Amino acid sequence: MKKLIFFGGMCCLTSLILIYLPLLSSVPLIRVRRNQVRCEPQMGRIISNGDKHLSAGSLICKGDTIEVVNGGYVEFLCFGSGNILNLSSGTIPLDKCAEPDEALPTCNPTNTDGCRIQKGGREGNDEPTIIYPYSTSTLNSRPEITWTAVKGATSYKVKVKSYEFGWEKVVNQTRLAYPSDEKEFQPGTPYTIDVFAYIDGEAFSYDETFVDVLSVAKQEQIAQKIKRIKDLGLPQDETILDIDVIYTAENLLNETIEMLKTAIATGSRNPTLYRVLGDRYLKAKLPKSAKSEYLTAAELAKSSKNSKELQKAQSGLKLVEFYNQLPTRRNPPQ
């Protein structure tokens, strides 16, 4: 039997009940009881597709109650974990989908023990800082390698090694495309990348990072999640931010930073894109790059009167200031 909902003129704006009636009794019916129309934080998004009555693409916020009847379930992208959950009824289980973590990074003014001392990246620095790859996890089997310039350096040596193979190249610039004649990175194998700065033929300083290409199974899983998001037909910015959730959950900073950079290169005026890019640069230990994005985010938030994003951008700038006060470290050349 169909049910109708009448909203009276005195309906409380802080309570909204959405009821979608299925055409067939075998199709699950989802009801979302929302405490407020616009809310934060957002817990995730319903991504079930194939039937419009499941409200695929709807955002779910903290405090919402999801009720699925007719013995069905809905699939839900949890923003806190990047996982897709099957929800059958009741409230969102917090043990499976915790509130998105907006706490301070591990390295912050109240937890200096969690800080990795900066290795340079400032004007006049005397050691290289590997910029790309941004993180240890990647999907790219032939990543470009970039680093900051060292004052007075006449050349740089890049060394890549694993237990299977190794190679090295000498260049006089601060980037190296992955050589086409060298074996590509293999999924599930850890690799070490070293960049040495040379002055007149003598090794002066160096930086080191580690890279691991995700397994084929994990890559396929991530690709399926992204396809599910793209199939929803959401506005472009929402799609990008949802994919960022998936990438960040797997520590794929290389992929999400490049995606966000491409998005804002089109002239986006969305402060959230710039602020999230700042967050990712800060996670990659690149405060200088993060600062530029936070400043842009703050200006756009002011002009659009977006107080939430303004507050987040300003918090990011405070963290950048803290990072810039950390001491630098000289690595002994090897």
N, C-alpha and C positions, 0 to 999 in steps of 0.2 A: 504494500500500500504506500502510495506516495505521500510524502509529508511536505508541507509548505511552511516557510518561515516568513513571518511578517515583522518588519523592523518598525517599531513605533518612533514617533518624533522625539521621545525622551530617552531613546536607546543610549546607553552609556558608551562614550567613545573609547573607553579603555577596554571594552570587551567585544570581541567579534567572533561569531560562530559561522563557519562556512560549511554548508552541507551540499554535497554533490550526489544527486540521485542517479543510480546506474540504470541503463536501459534494460539490462538483463540481471536477474537475481543472482546469477553465478559470478557477476563481476564485483570485486571488492569495492566497498564504499569507504572513503576516508573523510573524517571530520577533523577539523583543526580548530581548537579553542585557543584564541590568542588573547593575551592579557593587554596588549597594546598594538595598535596598527603599525607603528614604526617602532622598532625595538633594537636593542643592542645589548649583549653580543648576539650575533646570529650563530645558531648552532650548526646549521647545515642546510642542505637542499634536498627535496624529494626529487628523485631522478627516474622513478618508474615511468616508462613510456609505453606506447601502444594503446592507451585508453585515456582520453582527456578527462574522464571522471576522477582519475587519481591525482589530478592537479600536478602533473609533472612540471618541474621547474620552480615550484613554490619554495620560498625560503621559510625556514623554521627557526624561531627565536627562543631564547631561554624563557622557560615558563609555559611554553605552548604545550598543549595536550593533544596527542595524536590518537585517534580511535579508528581502527580498521575493523569493519564488520563484514559479514558474509564469509567469514573464514579465510580471508585473503591476507595479503601483506603488501607493504610498499618498500621500495629500495630507497635508501637515504645516504647521501654523501655527508659524512661527518667532517666538519671543518677542523675539528681539533686533532684528528688522527689521519685524515686523508683516506680513510677506509669507507667502503660501501657496506652499509648494514641493511639487513632485512628486518623491518619493524612490523610486528603483527598487531599490536594494540597497546594502549596505555601511554604513559609518558615516555619520553626519550630516556633510556637507561643511562645514567651518568657514568656508570662503570664502563660502558661501551663507547659512549660519545661524550667525553668531558668538554667543558667549556673551552673554546679556543684560547690558547695560552698567550696572553698579552702581558705577561710578567716581564721583568727585566731580563736581559740576556744573562748567561752564566757569568760573564765578566761585566761587573757594574760597580758603582761607588760603594755599595754595601757588601760586595763580595769580591775583593781584589784577589783572593786566592784562586779564583776561577779565570784570571786573566792570563792570556798568553802575551808575553812582552812583545811589543811591536819590533819588527826587524828593519824598519826604514820606511821608504815611500815618501819621504819629505824632501824638500829642496836641499841639494847639497849632500844627500845621503851617501854613505861610503860602502853600502852593500846593496845588492839587488834584492827586490821583493817580488816573488812570483805572483803575478796577478791572475793569470789564466793558465790552467783551470782554476776556477774560483773555489771548488770544494773537492773533497776526495772521491766523491761518487759522480759518475757521469754515464751518459748513454753513447758518447762519442768515442769511437775506437781510434780516431786519428785527430786528437785535439791540437789546436794551435797552442803554442807556449809563448806567453808574453811576460815581461817583467819590467820593473822600474830601472831607469838609467842610473849608473854609478858615476859620480863626478870623477873625471880624469880617466875613466876606463877606455882602453883602446880596442878591446875585443871581449867577447863572452864565449864560454864553452857550455853547451847544453849536453847533459848526460842523462840518458834514459836507460833503466835496467830493471830486469825481473829475474826470476830464477831460470827463465827460458832463454832470454836473449838480452842484448844490450847494444846501444849505439851512442855515438857522440858526434856533435857538430860544432864548429867554431864559426861565429858570425860577428859582424861589427855593428849590429843593430839590436833593438830590444824586443824582437819577436822572431819566432821561427815557426813556419808552417810545418806540419808533420811531414817528414820526408816521404815521398811516394815510393822510394826504393827500400824503405824499411818496413819490417813486419808490423802490422797494426796491433793494438791492444786486444787481448782476448778476454771475453767475459769471465768474471770470477777470479781473475788473476791480479794481484796487487803489483803496482809499478812505482818506482821511485824516480822523481825528476829532480835533477840538480842543475842550477845555473851558477857558473863561476864567473866572476869579473876579473879581467886581466889588465894590468898596466905594464906596458913594455915587456910583454911576454911572461910576467910573473903573476901567479894567482893572488888576488888581493883579498877577495871576500866571496861568499857564496850564500845561496838560499836553497832550501830543499822542501819538496812537497811529495805527497803520495796520492796516487790515483788508482781507482778500482772501477772497472766497467761492470755495471750490474749484469747479473745472469740473464740468459735468454728468457727464462721463465718469468723473471721479475719485469723485464722490459715488456713482454707481452701483456702482463697484468696491468702495467701502467698505461700502455697503449689502449687497452680496452676501457679503462676508466675514463681516459681523455675522450675517447670516441663517444661514450655515454653522455658526457657533458656537451660535446659539440652537437650531438643529435637533438638536444633540447631546443636548439634554435634561440638561445638567450641573446640579449644584447651583447655586443662584442666585449665590452669592459667586464661584464659579469662572467662571461666565458673565460676570459683571461685570468681573472682573480680566482675562479674555481680551479683552473688548471694549476695555478700557482700553489694552491693548497696541496694538490697531489704531488707536484714536484718537490715542494719544500719538505713534505713528510718523508721523502726518500733522500733528503739532503742533496737534491739535484740542483744546486745553485747555478751551475753553468747554464742549464736549460732554462730555468725560470728567469734569470737575469737577462739573458739574450731575448727571451720572449717579451719581457716588460720593456726593454730598450726599444725593440721594434714597435711596440704599441705606442709609446710616447713620441716616437720619431714622426708620427703622422700628425702631430700637433694637438694631442689630446689635452683637454682642459680639466680632466678628472684628477683631483688632488690625491685620491686614493691610490691610483697607479704610481704616482711619483713617490708617495710615502712608503708604499710596499717595496718599491725598488730600493729606496733608502734602507729599509729594514734588511733586505737581502744583501746589500753591499756591506752593511755593518756585520751581518752574520759571516760574511766572507772576510772579515778583518780589513776592510777597506774604508776607513772613516772619511777620507777625503772625498771619495766618490759618493758616499752616503750623504755627506753634508750638502752637496749640490742639489740632490734630489729632495732632501728635506726642506731646503729653502724654497724651492719651486712649489712643493706641496703646500707650504705655509702660505705663500702668496696666493695661490689658487683657492685655498680654503677661505682666506680672508675675503677675497673678491666674491666668492659664492656664498659667504656667510655660513660656512660649514664648520661649526664650532667643534664637533667631534674630531674631524680630521686635523683641524688646526692644533688641537691639544696633543694629538698623537705626533704630529710633525715637530712640535716644540719639544716634546719628550725625547724624540730622536736626536734633535740638535744638542740637547744636554748630554746625551750619551756620547755623541761625537766629541764634544768638548772634553769629556772624561777620558776617552780613548787617546786623544791627542796629548794628554798629560802623562801617559805611560812612558817609561824610559825605553830607549832603543837598545839593541843588543848587537854586538859585533860577532859574527861567526868566524872562527878560525878557518882559513882555507885548507882544503884537503886535496 
